[in-house]
Amino acid sequence: MSDIFSIARVIIGISILAMASLSDLRTRRVDNKLWVIMGSLGVLILGIEILTSGMGEPWNTSTTVWNYNHLLALVPTIILFYDIFWDREALYDEGKINFIAWTVLSIAILAAAGLLWIEGVSIQTMQLLMVPIMIIIGYVFFYTGIIHGGADAKAFMSIAILMPFSPLVGDILPIIQYPSYMAEAMSMMFPFAFLTLMNAAMISVVGFLCLVFLLNLIRKDLQFPAMFFGYRMDIDEIPKKYVWPMEVVRDDEVVLYIFGKRDANIKEELEMLKQRGIQDVWVTPKLPFIIPMFLGFVFSFFVGNVITLFFNAYLI
């Protein structure tokens, strides 16, 4: 990827994800407009990058050369992405077929198939088609529960569009770069959106465990294993905070769930705990995952893929 496109994409990504993180922290909600803007700018930049391919300075210094046929990859990308925000009827519901939706999705499939037919299965073609593929994976992650929040899934898809290739700024960033002999293969195995999600999960788990452990250590509240997954809170404060109770009443006994009972009726559960005279309750916070996504995005750009260190150490 050309440096100028990498820098533009990173500035946009950091700016929008920072705004989304603040919103997620304050309200646990993110306005869809942010994802629409990020995805739209991603489509625009990718289109410009394809059209300016091979022009050289000052536009496109990338060694990858595309042609106008590759613009077909934008069709499934646009259709699949904007379908998220289209409040439409289901494709098939109670014997009724949504012909408009099926037609639009069929256009997406035909455009992808047409690109493969014209250009063949090449690295260039597959790099571009990985964008709509990652959007589909985002849908799968959401509906299977791998990604819990709708905003988290939209962030993943938006990043996939904005960062279709691993960003490079000369030989400087990221710090950990793929060896030249495996750069193409690794970029296909670890698209930037997937790498961001992977790093976000690592940051979320490690950061959460460390912070909660230190908090309980300072409070000298060392009940194992709850001390690694939550902290005590006054029962009257729980409804005001973004937390799940880890303690609930089951069969007249107080039971501890280290990950919290997320499907419980919190009001009823707290009332039963009060009836048993419990004032301090173990809780686990509702983590705003957009913040780890933001940090994972920054980490992926500046540091890179730490798995590369394994390949460098053992496979070279």
C-alpha positions, 0 to 999 in steps of 0.5 A: 500500500502506498504511504499516503493512503496508509497515513490517510486511512490511519488518521481516519481510523484513529479519529473515528474510533477515538470518538466511538470509544468516548461514546461507548465509555459514556453511554455504551452506545455508538452512533451509526453515523460514525461507522457510515462515515468510516466505511464510506471514506474507506470505499472512496479511498480504495476507489481512488487507490485503484484508479491511481494505480501505477501513477507513481509520485505523488499519488500512488507509489505502491508496487501493486497495479490494478485496472478498472475491472478491479472496481467491481470489488467495490460493488459487493463491499458497498452492498453488504456494508450498507445493508447493515443500516437498511431497515428492511424486511427479512429476505424470507419471512412467513412465505413472503420473499423480499425480491428487492433485497434478493436482487441487490444481494444477487448483484453483489454476488454477480459482481464478485463472480464477474471479477473472478471470471475476468481477472482470475484468482490472483493475489490482487483479486483476492486482496480486494475480495477479502473486504466483502468476505470480512464483512460477511465474517463480521455478520457471522461473528455477531450472530454466533456471539463471538462479537457481542455488540452491534457497534463492535461488529460494525466497527469490525466491518468498517475497519475491514473497508477502511484498511483493506491491506496491511498499512506500511509507512516505509520501513518504519511502521509497523515495528514488526513487519512481515518478511518479504517472502511471506508478506502476501500470505500473511496479509491474507491470513491476517487481514487488518480488521482481523488483526485488530480484533485479535489484538483488541481481545488480547488487550481486553483480557489482559488489561481487564484481569490486571486492573481488576486484580490490582484494584482488589489487591489495593482493597485487600479483597482477595477472594479467589477466583472472583478477585480476577473477574470483578470487584465488590460494589454496594448493592444500591449502586449497581442499578446506576452502573454498567455492571452485571452482578456475579452473585445471584440467589439459586435454590435459597443459596447465594451462588457466584458466577465469575462471568456474571449472569448476563441473562438475569433480571438484575432488579429481581436478583438484587431484591433477593440478595437484599432479602438475605442481608447482602450489602456488598455484591461482587460485580463484573463491568460491562466492558465497552469493547470499542475501547479495546478495538481502538487500542487494537487498531493503534497497536496493529498499526504501530507494532504489527502482528506479534505472531510474526515473531514466532515465524521469524524465530522458528521458521526462518 
